[in-house]
Amino acid sequence: MLFKKSIAYFLIILCINNAQAQYYLRGEIKDEKNKPLPHAKIFVHGEKRIYYSESNTGSFGIDEKRLYDSLTISLEGYETQTIRVKTDAWLVVKLKATDDANSKRQPKLISITKDQNRDAFRSLAAGDETYFQLIENDCIDAKNFPNTGFSLNVNKASYSNVRRFINMQNEVPTDAIRTEELINYFNLGYHKPGGDSLFSVYSQLSSCPWNAQNKLLYVNVSAKKIDLENVPPGNFVFLIDVSGSMDMPNRLPMLKAAFQLFVKNLRPIDTVSIVTYGGYVQIWLQPTSGENQKKILESIEALEAYGDTPGESAIRVAYQLAKKTFIKGGNNRVILATDGDFNVGETSEKALDEIISKQRLSGVYLTCLGVGMGNLKDSKLQTLAKNGNGNYAYLDDIQEAERVLVKELTQTFYAVADDAFMNVNFNSSLVKTYRLIGFDNKKEALADNKNLLEGGEIGSGSNVLAIFEIVPTDSLIKINKEKSNQHLAEMELRYSINSAHTNHSLRYIAQSNYLSFDSIDNPLKFATAITMFSLKLKQSKYFPYKSWGSIKKLALASLDEPNLLQKGFITLIDKAAKIYGNKRKKKND
């Protein structure tokens, strides 16, 4: 009897030990030629977690609680495998290349002009950072091509990124300078829409400070401000990059501080979830009410950086979570915070474009927050924001993070319209040629009649200012002298609301309402100073030599004294003058 009890006791202990046992599944992933395959995605069914093979050896090691489990292994260009494994044994998995992948390995042309909307359309600058190449908009003959258009959005990343380079006493990569983002960083010349109107549009014609023969046409679009008491409930999914590249003071630690500022303004009707990716993807915080701020803040504080960067998989998980907790009529948004350095899974702009374009149909918006230096993937974040029906901001310091996530919260996260763009039809009897300043990356799409102009997201209380440099006809010069008005251009603002398929439009007639430059409003003068600053930094062929001093003089004359951002711009001019002035002096020496 005693013997039987001992056996039963032994079996119980054995079962308990097995239940608590830890196994270590190890192995490597190779191709058919026995070469290691890095960054292969490994989905562990029992754990419901994603891991990746090592970047150099293709090997992996995974802690397991089960003696047996199932894995699904996938890698772009290879056939996906699902296998049953014993977790205490060494595993070798060989993936077979797809036919399509084999064809991709064949030699390709080293140059082609047919499709410039490709990954080759990027430039490398400032170490390992990437930016889209920008080709400045040309001067267009208004008689032959009177119609043009531009996308409206609230992206402001370029200004803070330019500021980062100049504050570090470095020259700014030309392709990092997007003039329209520098101008609209300051929300200049906001005009509150009247009545129930969603937008107000106005224009002003004036002289051009850098070319006395030409005129400037300012086109200003202002969006209605949401009543803060009626702001819809928010369903926010923080998608935070915690990979090894984020382990620097101006990356993950700054993001943690930024998100904590944001969380302190949440309401009980708001919901926050957190998805992290670094080594593997996981739901760090399940959907939590804004009422439980302490829990959310503690979750953010516990974040640490490690591992590779499986951004593509993380994006899919974040969207799935956002759709699961979708609030009808609410603000459903994924907020991606990263340096953009995806090195696992789909990594190209084109592939990410396709993924996000499919997800945007769900009604979930995407906001991208870029951080870091040396490996900032500006081109990827721009692509994600554009195709995610959202916006993109670069955080160069904690003050910028507070501006984006707290002070300008509604502009950043609450859209009043989607797919917004402006069509402009010039009167060729008054305008010889015109040139849209900035919006340069849109030129190729406009020139290709197979492409449609893609609109942007407009946030609550946002202001978008566009500037055209025009060459007037003799008729316009005569009208200006006589101070009479004629139709200079017909404009149509097109947009949709809440990602609906119904298009709305607002028509506006721009008059030849000429005022001398000294007579126009200060916000327009200040915008002109920013434009000159940008064109000088870019060394634009359309901008003749003007001294940094003349730009500063114009900015000071139109400065809104209490505005700290505008004062900061004055300081930036001085710093740029020293950087670029010293360069010219060295060349002369």
C-alpha positions in Angstrom: 0.0 0.0 0.0 2.8 2.4 0.9 4.6 1.5 -2.4 1.5 2.4 -4.4 1.1 5.7 -2.6 4.8 6.5 -3.3 4.3 5.8 -7.0 1.2 8.0 -7.2 3.0 10.8 -5.4 6.0 10.5 -7.8 3.7 10.7 -10.8 2.0 13.8 -9.5 5.3 15.5 -8.9 6.4 14.5 -12.4 3.3 16.0 -13.9 3.7 19.2 -12.0 7.4 19.5 -13.1 6.5 18.8 -16.7 3.7 21.5 -16.5 6.2 24.0 -15.3 9.1 22.9 -17.5 11.0 25.4 -19.6 12.3 24.4 -23.0 14.6 26.2 -25.3 13.8 25.8 -29.0 16.9 26.4 -31.0 17.7 26.1 -34.7 18.4 27.9 -37.9 16.7 28.8 -41.2 18.4 28.3 -44.5 17.6 28.3 -48.2 17.9 25.3 -50.5 21.6 26.0 -51.1 22.2 25.9 -47.3 22.8 29.6 -47.0 21.4 31.2 -43.8 18.3 33.3 -44.1 18.2 36.3 -41.8 15.0 38.1 -40.6 12.7 35.2 -41.3 9.4 35.6 -39.4 8.7 32.8 -36.9 5.2 32.6 -35.5 4.9 30.4 -32.4 1.4 29.1 -32.3 1.3 28.1 -28.6 2.9 31.3 -27.4 1.0 33.4 -30.0 4.2 35.5 -30.5 6.4 36.4 -33.4 10.1 36.0 -33.5 12.8 36.5 -36.2 15.9 34.7 -37.2 19.2 36.5 -36.5 20.5 39.1 -38.9 23.8 37.3 -39.7 23.4 33.6 -39.0 19.7 32.9 -39.6 19.6 31.2 -36.2 17.1 31.6 -33.5 16.4 30.7 -29.8 13.0 30.7 -28.2 11.9 30.0 -24.6 9.0 27.5 -24.6 6.7 26.1 -21.9 5.6 23.2 -24.2 7.5 20.1 -25.3 5.6 20.2 -28.6 4.5 23.2 -30.5 3.7 24.5 -34.1 5.6 27.1 -36.0 4.8 29.1 -39.1 7.9 30.4 -40.9 7.7 33.0 -43.6 10.0 35.3 -45.5 9.4 37.4 -48.6 10.4 35.5 -51.7 10.0 32.1 -50.1 7.2 29.6 -49.6 5.7 29.8 -46.1 6.0 26.6 -44.0 4.0 25.5 -41.0 5.6 22.6 -39.0 5.1 20.6 -35.8 8.3 20.7 -33.7 9.7 19.1 -30.5 11.1 22.1 -28.5 14.1 20.3 -26.9 15.6 19.4 -30.3 17.8 21.4 -32.7 15.7 22.4 -35.7 16.9 23.1 -39.3 14.3 24.6 -41.6 14.9 25.0 -45.3 12.7 27.5 -47.2 12.1 27.1 -50.9 12.3 30.2 -53.1 9.2 31.1 -55.0 9.3 31.4 -58.8 8.7 35.1 -58.5 11.7 35.5 -56.2 13.9 33.6 -58.7 13.0 36.0 -61.5 13.8 39.0 -59.2 17.4 37.7 -58.9 18.0 38.0 -62.6 20.1 40.9 -63.7 18.2 44.2 -64.1 18.8 47.4 -66.0 20.8 49.9 -64.0 18.7 52.9 -65.2 15.2 53.3 -66.3 13.0 56.4 -66.7 9.6 54.8 -67.3 8.4 54.8 -63.7 10.0 57.4 -61.4 7.6 56.4 -58.5 10.0 53.7 -57.4 12.4 53.0 -54.5 15.3 54.2 -56.6 13.7 57.6 -56.3 15.4 58.2 -53.0 18.6 59.8 -52.0 20.9 59.0 -49.1 22.1 61.9 -46.9 23.4 62.6 -43.4 24.8 59.1 -42.7 22.2 56.5 -43.1 19.2 58.7 -43.3 16.9 58.5 -46.4 14.9 61.2 -48.1 12.9 61.3 -51.3 14.6 63.3 -54.0 12.7 66.5 -54.7 12.5 68.1 -58.1 11.4 71.7 -57.8 8.2 72.7 -59.6 8.9 74.4 -62.9 7.6 77.7 -64.3 4.5 76.7 -66.3 3.0 78.5 -69.3 -0.5 79.5 -68.2 -1.8 79.6 -71.8 -1.0 76.0 -72.6 -1.4 74.6 -69.1 -3.7 76.8 -67.0 -4.7 74.1 -64.5 -2.7 72.8 -61.6 -3.4 71.3 -58.2 -1.8 70.5 -54.9 -2.5 68.2 -52.0 -3.5 69.8 -48.6 -2.0 68.2 -45.5 -0.8 69.2 -42.0 2.6 67.6 -42.2 5.2 69.7 -40.4 8.1 67.3 -40.0 10.5 69.1 -42.3 10.8 72.3 -40.2 11.8 70.5 -36.9 14.1 68.2 -38.9 15.8 71.2 -40.5 16.1 72.9 -37.1 17.8 69.7 -35.8 20.5 69.9 -38.4 21.1 73.6 -37.9 21.2 73.3 -34.1 23.8 70.7 -34.5 25.8 73.1 -36.8 25.4 70.9 -39.8 24.3 71.7 -43.3 20.8 70.5 -44.2 20.4 67.8 -46.9 18.6 69.5 -49.8 16.0 66.8 -50.0 15.1 67.2 -46.3 13.8 70.7 -47.0 10.1 70.7 -47.9 9.2 74.4 -48.3 5.5 74.0 -47.7 6.1 72.2 -44.4 8.4 75.0 -43.2 5.7 77.6 -44.0 2.8 75.7 -42.5 4.7 74.8 -39.3 3.6 78.2 -38.0 -0.2 78.0 -38.9 0.1 81.6 -40.3 -2.9 83.7 -41.3 -5.7 81.6 -39.9 -9.2 82.8 -40.9 -12.0 81.3 -38.9 -14.7 79.8 -41.3 -18.0 81.5 -41.0 -21.3 79.9 -40.0 -21.5 76.1 -40.6 -18.7 76.2 -43.2 -15.9 73.7 -42.8 -13.3 75.8 -44.6 -12.5 79.4 -45.4 -10.4 80.3 -48.5 -8.9 83.6 -49.3 -6.1 84.9 -51.6 -3.9 87.9 -51.9 -1.8 89.2 -54.8 1.4 91.2 -54.0 4.9 92.0 -55.3 7.8 89.5 -55.0 10.6 90.6 -52.7 13.3 88.7 -54.6 12.1 89.5 -58.2 10.6 93.0 -58.8 9.2 91.9 -62.2 7.1 89.0 -60.7 4.2 88.8 -58.3 3.3 86.4 -55.4 -0.2 84.9 -55.1 -0.9 83.7 -51.6 -3.7 81.0 -51.3 -4.8 80.4 -47.7 -7.1 77.5 -46.6 -8.3 77.4 -43.0 -10.2 74.5 -41.4 -12.9 74.8 -38.7 -11.9 74.3 -35.1 -13.6 71.4 -33.3 -15.4 72.5 -30.1 -13.3 70.9 -27.4 -16.4 70.0 -25.4 -17.6 67.9 -28.3 -14.4 66.2 -29.3 -15.4 62.6 -30.3 -14.1 59.7 -28.2 -10.6 58.5 -29.2 -9.4 55.0 -29.9 -5.7 55.4 -29.9 -3.2 52.5 -30.6 0.4 53.6 -29.7 2.7 51.6 -32.0 6.1 52.1 -30.4 9.4 51.0 -31.8 11.5 49.5 -28.9 14.2 48.0 -31.1 17.9 48.4 -30.4 18.2 51.5 -32.6 15.9 53.3 -30.3 18.2 53.0 -27.3 19.4 56.6 -27.3 18.2 59.6 -25.1 16.6 61.4 -28.1 14.6 58.4 -29.1 12.7 56.0 -26.8 13.2 58.0 -23.6 11.9 61.1 -25.3 9.0 59.2 -26.8 8.1 57.8 -23.4 8.0 61.4 -21.9 6.0 62.6 -24.9 3.3 59.9 -24.7 3.1 60.4 -20.9 2.2 64.1 -21.6 -0.4 63.0 -24.1 -1.9 60.4 -21.7 -2.5 63.1 -18.9 -5.0 64.7 -21.2 -7.1 61.6 -21.8 -10.8 61.4 -20.9 -12.7 58.3 -19.5 -14.3 57.9 -23.0 -10.9 57.6 -24.7 -9.2 54.2 -25.1 -5.5 53.5 -25.3 -3.7 50.3 -26.5 0.0 49.8 -26.9 1.8 47.6 -29.4 5.5 47.3 -29.3 8.1 45.8 -31.7 11.7 45.1 -31.0 12.9 41.5 -31.5 9.3 40.5 -31.7 5.8 42.1 -31.8 3.5 42.1 -28.8 0.5 43.8 -27.4 2.1 45.6 -24.5 -1.1 47.1 -23.1 -4.5 45.8 -23.8 -7.3 48.4 -24.6 -7.5 50.6 -21.4 -9.8 53.5 -20.6 -8.3 56.9 -20.3 -9.8 56.9 -16.8 -7.0 54.5 -15.8 -4.2 56.9 -16.5 -1.9 55.4 -13.8 -1.9 52.0 -15.5 -1.2 53.5 -18.9 1.7 55.7 -17.6 3.3 52.7 -15.8 3.1 50.6 -19.0 4.9 53.4 -20.9 7.5 53.9 -18.3 8.4 50.1 -18.3 9.3 50.1 -22.0 12.9 49.2 -22.9 14.8 49.0 -26.2 16.2 45.8 -27.7 16.3 43.6 -30.8 15.6 44.0 -34.5 12.9 46.1 -36.1 9.9 44.1 -37.5 7.9 47.2 -38.3 5.8 45.7 -41.0 4.4 43.0 -38.8 3.8 45.5 -36.0 1.8 47.7 -38.3 -0.5 44.8 -39.2 -1.0 44.0 -35.5 -1.7 47.6 -34.6 -4.3 48.0 -37.3 -6.0 44.7 -36.2 -6.2 46.0 -32.7 -7.6 49.4 -33.8 -10.3 47.7 -35.8 -11.1 45.4 -32.9 -11.8 48.4 -30.6 -13.2 50.6 -33.4 -15.5 53.4 -32.2 -18.1 54.4 -34.8 -18.0 58.2 -35.1 -14.9 58.3 -33.0 -11.3 59.1 -33.7 -9.7 55.8 -34.5 -6.0 56.2 -35.0 -2.7 54.3 -34.9 0.2 56.5 -33.7 3.5 55.1 -34.9 6.6 56.4 -33.1 9.9 55.3 -34.6 13.1 56.3 -36.3 11.7 54.5 -39.3 14.5 52.0 -39.5 12.6 48.8 -40.4 15.0 46.0 -41.0 12.7 43.0 -40.8 9.9 42.0 -43.1 8.7 44.4 -45.8 11.0 47.3 -45.7 10.7 49.2 -49.0 8.6 52.3 -49.5 6.6 50.5 -52.3 5.8 47.5 -50.1 4.8 49.6 -47.1 2.7 51.8 -49.5 0.7 48.7 -50.5 0.1 47.5 -46.9 -1.0 50.9 -45.6 -3.2 51.7 -48.7 -5.2 48.5 -47.9 -5.5 49.4 -44.2 -6.8 52.9 -44.7 -10.1 51.6 -46.1 -10.9 50.5 -42.5 -11.4 54.1 -41.4 -8.4 54.0 -39.1 -6.0 57.0 -39.5 -2.2 56.8 -39.1 0.0 59.5 -37.5 3.7 59.0 -37.7 6.1 60.5 -35.2 9.8 60.4 -36.3 12.7 60.7 -33.9 16.5 60.2 -33.9 19.4 61.2 -36.1 21.9 59.4 -38.3 19.4 56.7 -39.5 16.1 58.6 -39.7 14.0 57.0 -42.5 12.1 60.1 -43.5 11.1 58.7 -46.8 9.4 55.6 -45.2 7.5 57.7 -42.6 6.4 60.1 -45.3 5.1 57.2 -47.3 3.3 55.7 -44.4 1.6 58.9 -43.3 0.5 59.8 -46.9 -1.0 56.4 -47.6 -2.4 56.0 -44.1 -4.6 59.1 -44.6 -2.7 60.8 -41.8 0.1 63.1 -41.0 3.8 63.1 -40.1 5.7 65.1 -37.5 9.4 64.9 -36.5 10.2 65.4 -32.8 13.7 66.9 -32.4 13.2 67.7 -28.6 10.7 67.3 -25.8 9.4 70.8 -26.5 8.4 69.8 -30.0 6.8 66.6 -28.6 4.7 68.7 -26.2 3.7 71.0 -29.1 2.5 68.1 -31.3 0.9 65.9 -28.6 -0.5 68.6 -26.3 -0.6 72.2 -27.5 -1.7 71.3 -31.0 -3.5 68.1 -30.1 -6.6 68.7 -32.3 -4.6 69.7 -35.3 -2.5 66.6 -35.0 -5.1 63.9 -34.1 -8.6 65.2 -35.0 -9.3 65.4 -38.8 -12.1 67.5 -40.1 -11.6 66.3 -43.7 -9.7 63.7 -45.7 -8.4 63.5 -49.3 -8.3 67.3 -49.5 -6.7 69.0 -52.5 -7.0 72.3 -54.4 -7.4 72.7 -58.1 -6.3 76.1 -59.5 -7.2 77.3 -63.0 -5.3 80.4 -64.0 -6.6 83.2 -66.3 -4.0 83.2 -69.0 -5.0 86.7 -70.1 -3.6 88.0 -66.7 -0.9 85.3 -66.0 2.0 84.5 -68.4 3.6 81.8 -66.2 3.2 80.5 -62.7 5.3 78.4 -60.3 4.0 76.6 -57.2 6.6 77.1 -54.5 7.1 73.9 -52.5 4.9 70.8 -52.8 7.8 69.6 -55.0 7.3 65.8 -54.5 3.9 66.2 -56.2 5.2 67.3 -59.6 5.8 63.8 -61.1 2.3 62.7 -60.1 0.7 65.8 -61.7 2.8 65.4 -64.9 1.7 61.7 -65.3 -1.9 61.7 -66.5 -2.2 58.1 -65.3 -1.9 59.3 -61.7 -4.6 61.0 -59.7 -3.8 63.8 -57.3 -4.0 62.3 -53.8 -5.4 64.6 -51.1 -4.3 65.0 -47.5 -5.8 65.0 -44.1 -6.7 68.4 -42.6 -6.7 68.7 -38.8 -9.0 70.8 -36.7 -8.0 74.5 -36.7 -5.2 73.9 -39.3 -4.1 76.4 -41.8 -2.5 75.6 -45.2 -0.8 78.4 -47.0 0.4 77.9 -50.6 2.4 80.5 -52.6 2.6 80.9 -56.4 5.3 83.1 -58.1 3.7 84.4 -61.2 4.9 86.4 -64.2 2.1 89.0 -65.0 0.8 89.9 -68.4 0.7 93.6 -69.5 -3.1 93.4 -68.8 -2.5 92.5 -65.1 0.1 95.2 -64.7 -2.4 97.7 -66.1 -5.2 96.5 -63.8 -2.9 96.7 -60.8 -2.1 100.3 -61.5 -5.8 101.1 -62.0 -6.6 99.2 -58.7 -9.4 97.3 -60.4 -10.3 93.7 -59.9 -10.7 90.8 -62.4 -10.7 87.0 -62.0 -7.1 86.0 -61.6 -7.8 82.3 -61.1 -10.7 79.9 -60.4 -10.1 77.5 -57.5 -11.9 74.4 -56.3 -11.3 72.8 -52.9 -12.3 69.1 -52.9 -12.5 66.8 -49.9 -14.3 64.0 -48.2 -15.4 63.6 -44.6 -14.6 60.7 -42.3 -13.2 58.6 -45.2 -16.6 58.6 -46.9 -16.7 58.1 -50.6 -18.9 61.2 -51.1 -16.8 64.1 -52.4 -17.5 67.7 -51.3 -16.3 70.8 -53.0 -15.9 74.5 -52.3 -15.4 77.0 -55.2 -13.5 80.2 -54.8 -12.6 83.0 -57.2 -9.1 84.6 -56.7 -9.3 88.3 -57.6 -6.4 90.4 -58.9 -6.6 92.2 -55.5 -3.0 93.6 -55.7 -1.4 95.2 -52.6 2.2 96.3 -52.4 4.3 94.1 -50.2 4.6 96.7 -47.5 0.8 96.7 -47.3 0.0 93.1 -46.8 -0.7 91.4 -43.5 2.3 90.5 -41.3 1.5 86.7 -41.3 2.0 86.7 -45.1 5.2 88.7 -44.8 6.5 86.3 -42.2 5.6 83.4 -44.5 7.6 85.1 -47.3 10.6 85.3 -45.0 10.3 81.5 -44.3 10.0 80.9 -48.1 13.1 82.8 -48.8 14.9 81.0 -46.0 13.9 77.6 -47.4 14.8 78.5 -51.0 18.2 79.8 -49.9 18.9 76.6 -47.9 17.9 74.5 -50.9 20.1 76.7 -53.2 17.2 76.9 -55.5 17.8 77.9 -59.1 14.6 80.0 -58.9 15.9 82.1 -56.1 18.5 84.8 -56.8 21.1 85.7 -54.2 19.7 87.4 -51.1 21.7 87.8 -47.9 20.7 86.1 -44.7 20.5 89.6 -43.2 17.8 90.6 -45.7 15.7 87.5 -44.7 16.2 88.2 -41.0 15.2 91.9 -41.5 11.9 90.8 -43.2 11.2 88.3 -40.5 11.9 90.8 -37.7 9.6 93.4 -39.4 6.7 91.0 -39.5 7.4 89.2 -36.2 4.5 88.4 -33.8 6.4 89.4 -30.7 4.7 87.0 -28.1 5.1 84.0 -30.5 8.0 81.9 -29.2 8.1 79.7 -32.4 8.5 82.8 -34.6 11.3 84.1 -32.3 13.0 80.7 -32.6 12.9 81.1 -36.4 14.9 84.4 -36.1 17.5 82.5 -34.1 17.6 79.8 -36.7 18.4 82.3 -39.4 21.4 83.5 -37.4 22.7 80.0 -37.0 22.2 79.1 -40.6 24.1 82.3 -41.6 27.1 81.1 -39.6 27.1 77.6 -41.0 26.6 78.5 -44.7 28.5 81.8 -44.4 31.6 79.9 -43.1 31.3 77.5 -46.0 31.5 80.2 -48.6 34.4 81.9 -46.8 36.4 78.6 -46.8 35.7 78.1 -50.5 36.9 81.7 -51.3 40.0 81.1 -49.2 
